[in-house]
Amino acid sequence: MTQRRFETAITKMFGIRHPVLCGGLMWLSNADYVAAVGRAGGLGFITSRSFKDLGHFRAEIQKCRDLAQGNPIGVNLYMTGRDADDSVNQSYVDVLIDEGVKAVETAANTPRSVLPRLKEAGCTVIHKASVVRHAEKAVRDGADAVVIVGMECGGHPGLDFIGSMVQGAIAPDRITVPVVLGGGFGTGRQLVAALAMGAAGIMLGTRMLVAKEIWADERIKQRVIDADEGGSRLVLSSLRKTYRVMDNTTARKVAELEAAGETDFEVYRPLVQGSFQVEAYESGDPEKGLLSMGQSAVFADRIASVEEIYGEIMDDAERSLDKLRRVTLGM
Ligand SMILES: Cc1cc2nc3c(=O)[nH]c(=O)nc-3n(C[C@H](O)[C@H](O)[C@H](O)COP(=O)(O)O)c2cc1C
Protein backbone atom coordinates (compact mmCIF):
# COMPACT_ATOMS: atom_id res chain seq x y z
CA MET A 1 0.00 0.00 0.00
CA THR A 2 1.39 3.39 -1.02
CA GLN A 3 1.95 5.62 1.97
CA ARG A 4 -0.18 8.75 2.39
CA ARG A 5 1.86 11.86 1.59
CA PHE A 6 -0.67 14.66 1.20
CA GLU A 7 -3.82 15.67 2.97
CA THR A 8 -5.95 18.13 1.01
CA ALA A 9 -9.54 19.33 0.92
CA ILE A 10 -10.20 16.56 -1.63
CA THR A 11 -8.73 13.70 0.41
CA LYS A 12 -10.82 14.90 3.36
CA MET A 13 -13.97 15.47 1.32
CA PHE A 14 -13.96 11.95 -0.15
CA GLY A 15 -12.18 10.09 2.65
CA ILE A 16 -9.32 8.92 0.39
CA ARG A 17 -5.55 8.47 0.89
CA HIS A 18 -4.20 10.29 -2.18
CA PRO A 19 -5.43 13.47 -3.91
CA VAL A 20 -5.53 11.62 -7.23
CA LEU A 21 -8.92 10.98 -8.84
CA CYS A 22 -9.54 8.87 -11.93
CA GLY A 23 -12.29 10.31 -14.13
CA GLY A 24 -14.98 8.21 -15.77
CA LEU A 25 -13.83 6.37 -18.90
CA MET A 26 -16.61 5.48 -21.33
CA TRP A 27 -16.93 1.65 -21.68
CA LEU A 28 -13.83 1.11 -19.54
CA SER A 29 -14.34 2.36 -15.98
CA ASN A 30 -16.17 -0.67 -14.67
CA ALA A 31 -16.27 -2.35 -11.26
CA ASP A 32 -12.82 -3.97 -11.51
CA TYR A 33 -11.09 -0.71 -12.40
CA VAL A 34 -12.95 1.63 -10.05
CA ALA A 35 -12.53 -0.77 -7.13
CA ALA A 36 -8.79 -1.04 -7.87
CA VAL A 37 -8.51 2.76 -7.83
CA GLY A 38 -10.31 2.82 -4.48
CA ARG A 39 -8.00 0.15 -3.01
CA ALA A 40 -4.96 2.10 -4.29
CA GLY A 41 -6.11 5.12 -2.26
CA GLY A 42 -7.73 7.18 -5.02
CA LEU A 43 -11.29 7.60 -6.23
CA GLY A 44 -12.67 6.34 -9.53
CA PHE A 45 -16.05 6.70 -11.20
CA ILE A 46 -18.15 4.05 -12.96
CA THR A 47 -19.51 5.53 -16.21
CA SER A 48 -23.28 5.08 -15.94
CA ARG A 49 -23.79 5.25 -19.74
CA SER A 50 -21.56 2.22 -20.37
CA PHE A 51 -24.18 -0.34 -19.33
CA LYS A 52 -27.01 -1.61 -21.44
CA ASP A 53 -29.71 -1.14 -18.80
CA LEU A 54 -30.30 -0.07 -15.22
CA GLY A 55 -30.08 -3.66 -13.99
CA HIS A 56 -26.54 -4.05 -15.34
CA PHE A 57 -25.59 -0.65 -13.95
CA ARG A 58 -26.87 -1.65 -10.50
CA ALA A 59 -25.05 -5.01 -10.65
CA GLU A 60 -21.80 -3.21 -11.55
CA ILE A 61 -22.11 -0.91 -8.53
CA GLN A 62 -22.75 -3.89 -6.26
CA LYS A 63 -19.74 -5.76 -7.68
CA CYS A 64 -17.57 -2.65 -7.32
CA ARG A 65 -18.60 -2.19 -3.69
CA ASP A 66 -17.67 -5.79 -2.93
CA LEU A 67 -14.27 -5.47 -4.62
CA ALA A 68 -13.44 -2.06 -3.13
CA GLN A 69 -12.98 -3.52 0.38
CA GLY A 70 -14.64 -0.57 2.11
CA ASN A 71 -12.88 2.13 0.07
CA PRO A 72 -15.01 4.85 -1.57
CA ILE A 73 -16.33 4.35 -5.10
CA GLY A 74 -17.99 6.85 -7.41
CA VAL A 75 -20.34 7.12 -10.38
CA ASN A 76 -19.96 9.40 -13.42
CA LEU A 77 -23.03 11.11 -14.89
CA TYR A 78 -22.71 12.75 -18.30
CA MET A 79 -24.96 15.81 -18.49
CA THR A 80 -25.80 16.61 -22.10
CA GLY A 81 -28.45 19.21 -21.33
CA ARG A 82 -30.97 17.27 -23.46
CA ASP A 83 -34.31 16.39 -21.78
CA ALA A 84 -34.21 12.73 -22.86
CA ASP A 85 -30.72 12.24 -21.40
CA ASP A 86 -31.71 14.08 -18.27
CA SER A 87 -34.52 11.66 -17.61
CA VAL A 88 -32.08 8.73 -18.06
CA ASN A 89 -29.69 10.44 -15.63
CA GLN A 90 -32.52 10.73 -13.09
CA SER A 91 -32.89 6.93 -13.29
CA TYR A 92 -29.13 6.46 -12.73
CA VAL A 93 -29.49 8.75 -9.70
CA ASP A 94 -32.31 6.53 -8.34
CA VAL A 95 -30.04 3.50 -8.59
CA LEU A 96 -26.85 5.03 -7.21
CA ILE A 97 -28.68 6.53 -4.22
CA ASP A 98 -30.41 3.23 -3.60
CA GLU A 99 -27.03 1.44 -3.69
CA GLY A 100 -25.49 3.88 -1.22
CA VAL A 101 -22.92 5.47 -3.59
CA LYS A 102 -21.73 8.72 -2.00
CA ALA A 103 -19.36 10.19 -4.64
CA VAL A 104 -20.60 11.47 -7.99
CA GLU A 105 -18.65 13.02 -10.86
CA THR A 106 -20.81 15.03 -13.23
CA ALA A 107 -19.42 16.22 -16.55
CA ALA A 108 -20.19 18.56 -19.45
CA ASN A 109 -23.35 20.58 -18.74
CA THR A 110 -24.37 21.88 -15.33
CA PRO A 111 -25.52 19.17 -12.90
CA ARG A 112 -28.35 21.44 -11.67
CA SER A 113 -31.13 18.96 -12.46
CA VAL A 114 -29.61 16.12 -10.41
CA LEU A 115 -28.02 18.09 -7.57
CA PRO A 116 -30.99 18.49 -5.19
CA ARG A 117 -31.65 14.74 -5.00
CA LEU A 118 -27.97 13.86 -4.75
CA LYS A 119 -27.41 16.36 -1.95
CA GLU A 120 -30.49 15.22 -0.08
CA ALA A 121 -29.13 11.66 -0.21
CA GLY A 122 -25.80 12.83 1.26
CA CYS A 123 -23.75 12.49 -1.96
CA THR A 124 -20.69 14.64 -2.65
CA VAL A 125 -20.73 15.99 -6.21
CA ILE A 126 -17.62 17.01 -8.13
CA HIS A 127 -18.36 18.66 -11.46
CA LYS A 128 -15.91 18.47 -14.36
CA ALA A 129 -15.66 21.44 -16.73
CA SER A 130 -13.24 22.44 -19.44
CA VAL A 131 -13.16 26.12 -18.51
CA VAL A 132 -13.27 28.07 -15.27
CA ARG A 133 -16.50 29.94 -16.04
CA HIS A 134 -18.44 26.68 -16.50
CA ALA A 135 -17.02 25.38 -13.24
CA GLU A 136 -18.11 28.62 -11.52
CA LYS A 137 -21.64 28.05 -12.80
CA ALA A 138 -21.71 24.52 -11.40
CA VAL A 139 -20.56 25.89 -8.04
CA ARG A 140 -23.39 28.45 -8.08
CA ASP A 141 -25.74 25.53 -8.78
CA GLY A 142 -24.40 23.69 -5.72
CA ALA A 143 -21.46 21.43 -6.74
CA ASP A 144 -19.22 20.56 -3.78
CA ALA A 145 -15.96 20.56 -5.78
CA VAL A 146 -14.87 20.96 -9.39
CA VAL A 147 -12.40 19.47 -11.82
CA ILE A 148 -11.00 21.77 -14.49
CA VAL A 149 -9.64 19.82 -17.44
CA GLY A 150 -7.24 21.57 -19.78
CA MET A 151 -7.15 21.07 -23.53
CA GLU A 152 -4.45 18.38 -23.22
CA CYS A 153 -7.10 15.94 -21.99
CA GLY A 154 -8.36 12.81 -23.67
CA GLY A 155 -12.06 12.94 -24.57
CA HIS A 156 -13.85 16.29 -24.63
CA PRO A 157 -11.63 19.32 -24.06
CA GLY A 158 -14.44 21.82 -24.79
CA LEU A 159 -14.24 24.63 -27.28
CA ASP A 160 -11.92 27.19 -25.66
CA PHE A 161 -8.65 25.19 -25.84
CA ILE A 162 -7.04 26.53 -22.69
CA GLY A 163 -4.25 24.44 -21.20
CA SER A 164 -4.06 23.07 -17.66
CA MET A 165 -1.12 25.26 -16.63
CA VAL A 166 -3.00 28.50 -17.23
CA GLN A 167 -6.30 27.25 -15.83
CA GLY A 168 -4.50 25.78 -12.83
CA ALA A 169 -2.98 29.12 -11.98
CA ILE A 170 -6.28 31.00 -12.07
CA ALA A 171 -8.94 28.51 -10.99
CA PRO A 172 -8.11 28.07 -7.29
CA ASP A 173 -8.33 31.84 -6.74
CA ARG A 174 -11.60 32.23 -8.60
CA ILE A 175 -13.44 29.21 -7.32
CA THR A 176 -14.78 28.94 -3.80
CA VAL A 177 -14.84 25.12 -3.53
CA PRO A 178 -11.90 22.66 -3.81
CA VAL A 179 -10.44 22.52 -7.32
CA VAL A 180 -8.92 19.43 -8.96
CA LEU A 181 -6.87 19.81 -12.14
CA GLY A 182 -7.00 17.36 -15.03
CA GLY A 183 -5.84 17.21 -18.62
CA GLY A 184 -2.30 16.10 -19.35
CA PHE A 185 -1.50 14.79 -15.85
CA GLY A 186 0.29 11.53 -15.24
CA THR A 187 3.20 12.16 -12.89
CA GLY A 188 3.88 13.04 -9.28
CA ARG A 189 5.83 16.15 -10.25
CA GLN A 190 2.66 17.49 -11.86
CA LEU A 191 0.70 16.64 -8.72
CA VAL A 192 3.15 18.73 -6.69
CA ALA A 193 2.85 21.58 -9.24
CA ALA A 194 -0.94 21.40 -9.07
CA LEU A 195 -0.91 21.54 -5.28
CA ALA A 196 1.54 24.45 -5.44
CA MET A 197 -0.91 26.34 -7.66
CA GLY A 198 -3.60 25.91 -5.01
CA ALA A 199 -5.42 22.88 -6.41
CA ALA A 200 -6.52 20.15 -4.02
CA GLY A 201 -5.68 17.26 -6.32
CA ILE A 202 -5.36 15.96 -9.86
CA MET A 203 -7.51 13.81 -12.13
CA LEU A 204 -6.17 11.12 -14.43
CA GLY A 205 -7.73 9.54 -17.50
CA THR A 206 -5.33 8.68 -20.31
CA ARG A 207 -2.51 7.64 -17.94
CA MET A 208 -4.72 4.86 -16.62
CA LEU A 209 -5.57 3.30 -20.00
CA VAL A 210 -2.60 0.96 -19.53
CA ALA A 211 -3.75 -0.27 -16.13
CA LYS A 212 -3.97 -4.06 -15.83
CA GLU A 213 -7.50 -3.68 -14.49
CA ILE A 214 -8.70 -1.91 -17.68
CA TRP A 215 -10.39 -4.65 -19.71
CA ALA A 216 -9.37 -3.39 -23.19
CA ASP A 217 -7.25 -5.69 -25.36
CA GLU A 218 -3.49 -5.38 -24.76
CA ARG A 219 -2.91 -4.15 -28.34
CA ILE A 220 -4.87 -1.00 -27.49
CA LYS A 221 -2.71 -0.52 -24.39
CA GLN A 222 0.43 -1.08 -26.46
CA ARG A 223 -0.71 1.68 -28.83
CA VAL A 224 -1.07 4.04 -25.85
CA ILE A 225 2.41 3.03 -24.66
CA ASP A 226 3.83 3.68 -28.14
CA ALA A 227 2.23 7.14 -28.31
CA ASP A 228 4.23 10.15 -27.22
CA GLU A 229 2.95 13.62 -26.27
CA GLY A 230 2.06 14.21 -29.92
CA GLY A 231 0.20 10.93 -30.39
CA SER A 232 -3.28 12.39 -30.05
CA ARG A 233 -5.31 14.52 -32.44
CA LEU A 234 -8.13 17.02 -31.98
CA VAL A 235 -11.09 16.29 -34.26
CA LEU A 236 -14.61 17.57 -34.87
CA SER A 237 -13.85 21.10 -33.65
CA SER A 238 -15.43 22.42 -36.85
CA LEU A 239 -18.72 20.86 -35.69
CA ARG A 240 -18.27 22.23 -32.16
CA LYS A 241 -17.97 18.65 -30.83
CA THR A 242 -14.26 18.67 -30.13
CA TYR A 243 -12.71 15.34 -29.22
CA ARG A 244 -9.08 14.55 -28.37
CA VAL A 245 -8.42 11.04 -29.59
CA MET A 246 -5.71 8.60 -30.60
CA ASP A 247 -4.23 9.71 -33.93
CA ASN A 248 -5.45 6.65 -35.86
CA THR A 249 -6.77 6.00 -39.38
CA THR A 250 -10.31 6.97 -38.39
CA ALA A 251 -9.20 10.24 -36.78
CA ARG A 252 -7.24 11.14 -39.90
CA LYS A 253 -10.26 10.40 -42.15
CA VAL A 254 -12.40 12.63 -39.95
CA ALA A 255 -9.74 15.36 -40.12
CA GLU A 256 -9.70 15.11 -43.93
CA LEU A 257 -13.49 15.54 -44.10
CA GLU A 258 -13.23 18.56 -41.83
CA ALA A 259 -10.46 20.04 -43.94
CA ALA A 260 -12.69 19.57 -46.98
CA GLY A 261 -15.36 21.67 -45.23
CA GLU A 262 -17.88 18.90 -44.48
CA THR A 263 -20.38 20.14 -41.88
CA ASP A 264 -23.09 17.44 -41.98
CA PHE A 265 -22.61 15.18 -38.96
CA GLU A 266 -24.42 12.34 -40.77
CA VAL A 267 -21.42 12.06 -43.10
CA TYR A 268 -19.18 11.52 -40.09
CA ARG A 269 -21.50 9.15 -38.23
CA PRO A 270 -20.42 5.93 -40.03
CA LEU A 271 -16.86 6.65 -38.87
CA VAL A 272 -17.46 7.84 -35.35
CA GLN A 273 -20.29 5.87 -33.78
CA GLY A 274 -19.65 4.93 -30.15
CA SER A 275 -20.09 1.17 -30.69
CA PHE A 276 -16.83 1.16 -32.71
CA GLN A 277 -14.98 1.99 -29.51
CA VAL A 278 -16.27 -1.19 -27.87
CA GLU A 279 -15.29 -3.14 -30.98
CA ALA A 280 -11.80 -1.65 -30.89
CA TYR A 281 -11.35 -2.36 -27.17
CA GLU A 282 -12.59 -5.94 -27.67
CA SER A 283 -10.74 -6.76 -30.88
CA GLY A 284 -7.56 -4.80 -30.17
CA ASP A 285 -7.82 -2.94 -33.50
CA PRO A 286 -6.57 0.57 -32.66
CA GLU A 287 -7.65 1.98 -36.04
CA LYS A 288 -11.36 1.45 -35.35
CA GLY A 289 -13.45 4.47 -34.33
CA LEU A 290 -12.47 7.56 -32.40
CA LEU A 291 -10.67 6.42 -29.24
CA SER A 292 -10.35 9.06 -26.53
CA MET A 293 -6.72 9.60 -25.58
CA GLY A 294 -4.80 12.68 -24.46
CA GLN A 295 -1.27 14.04 -24.49
CA SER A 296 -0.48 12.30 -21.19
CA ALA A 297 -0.16 9.03 -23.15
CA VAL A 298 3.53 9.98 -23.06
CA PHE A 299 3.61 9.00 -19.37
CA ALA A 300 2.11 5.54 -19.96
CA ASP A 301 5.24 3.47 -20.52
CA ARG A 302 4.15 -0.06 -19.53
CA ILE A 303 1.18 -2.11 -18.48
CA ALA A 304 1.00 -2.03 -14.68
CA SER A 305 -1.59 -2.44 -11.96
CA VAL A 306 -3.48 0.60 -10.67
CA GLU A 307 -1.63 0.13 -7.36
CA GLU A 308 1.75 0.24 -9.15
CA ILE A 309 0.80 3.35 -11.13
CA TYR A 310 -0.31 5.13 -7.95
CA GLY A 311 2.95 4.05 -6.30
CA GLU A 312 5.01 5.49 -9.17
CA ILE A 313 3.12 8.77 -9.05
CA MET A 314 3.48 9.18 -5.30
CA ASP A 315 7.20 8.28 -5.42
CA ASP A 316 7.72 10.83 -8.17
CA ALA A 317 5.86 13.41 -6.07
CA GLU A 318 8.20 12.67 -3.16
CA ARG A 319 11.30 13.08 -5.37
CA SER A 320 10.05 16.33 -6.82
CA LEU A 321 9.32 17.68 -3.34
CA ASP A 322 12.94 16.88 -2.43
CA LYS A 323 14.13 18.76 -5.51
CA LEU A 324 11.95 21.69 -4.53
CA ARG A 325 13.39 21.71 -1.02
CA ARG A 326 16.91 21.81 -2.47
CA VAL A 327 15.97 24.68 -4.77
CA THR A 328 14.38 26.66 -1.99
CA LEU A 329 17.45 26.16 0.21
CA GLY A 330 19.66 27.26 -2.68
CA MET A 331 21.64 24.00 -2.61
C1 LIG B 1 -10.87 6.59 -23.00
C2 LIG B 1 -11.46 7.76 -22.27
C3 LIG B 1 -12.83 7.78 -22.07
C4 LIG B 1 -13.42 8.85 -21.36
N1 LIG B 1 -14.77 8.83 -21.12
C5 LIG B 1 -15.32 9.79 -20.32
C6 LIG B 1 -16.69 9.74 -19.97
O1 LIG B 1 -17.44 8.86 -20.40
N2 LIG B 1 -17.18 10.71 -19.15
C7 LIG B 1 -16.38 11.70 -18.66
O2 LIG B 1 -16.87 12.54 -17.90
N3 LIG B 1 -15.07 11.80 -19.00
C8 LIG B 1 -14.54 10.86 -19.81
N4 LIG B 1 -13.19 10.92 -20.13
C9 LIG B 1 -12.36 12.00 -19.56
C10 LIG B 1 -11.66 11.55 -18.27
O3 LIG B 1 -12.58 11.25 -17.25
C11 LIG B 1 -10.71 12.64 -17.74
O4 LIG B 1 -11.43 13.82 -17.45
C12 LIG B 1 -9.61 12.98 -18.73
O5 LIG B 1 -9.15 11.81 -19.36
C13 LIG B 1 -8.44 13.67 -18.03
O6 LIG B 1 -7.47 14.06 -18.96
P1 LIG B 1 -6.22 13.11 -19.42
O7 LIG B 1 -6.80 12.21 -20.45
O8 LIG B 1 -5.25 14.06 -19.97
O9 LIG B 1 -5.75 12.39 -18.21
C14 LIG B 1 -12.60 9.91 -20.88
C15 LIG B 1 -11.23 9.88 -21.15
C16 LIG B 1 -10.65 8.83 -21.83
C17 LIG B 1 -9.18 8.83 -22.07
The ligand as an ORCA input file, in Angstrom:
! r2SCAN-3c Opt
* xyz 0 1
  C     -10.872      6.586    -23.001
  C     -11.463      7.757    -22.267
  C     -12.832      7.779    -22.069
  C     -13.417      8.847    -21.361
  N     -14.772      8.831    -21.118
  C     -15.316      9.794    -20.324
  C     -16.693      9.740    -19.975
  O     -17.439      8.856    -20.402
  N     -17.176     10.706    -19.154
  C     -16.384     11.701    -18.664
  O     -16.867     12.544    -17.900
  N     -15.070     11.798    -19.005
  C     -14.539     10.863    -19.811
  N     -13.190     10.916    -20.129
  C     -12.358     12.004    -19.557
  C     -11.660     11.546    -18.267
  O     -12.580     11.249    -17.253
  C     -10.710     12.635    -17.738
  O     -11.429     13.817    -17.454
  C      -9.608     12.977    -18.733
  O      -9.147     11.810    -19.361
  C      -8.440     13.670    -18.031
  O      -7.465     14.064    -18.955
  P      -6.225     13.113    -19.420
  O      -6.800     12.212    -20.450
  O      -5.248     14.062    -19.966
  O      -5.748     12.390    -18.208
  C     -12.596      9.907    -20.882
  C     -11.228      9.885    -21.147
  C     -10.648      8.828    -21.830
  C      -9.180      8.829    -22.068
*
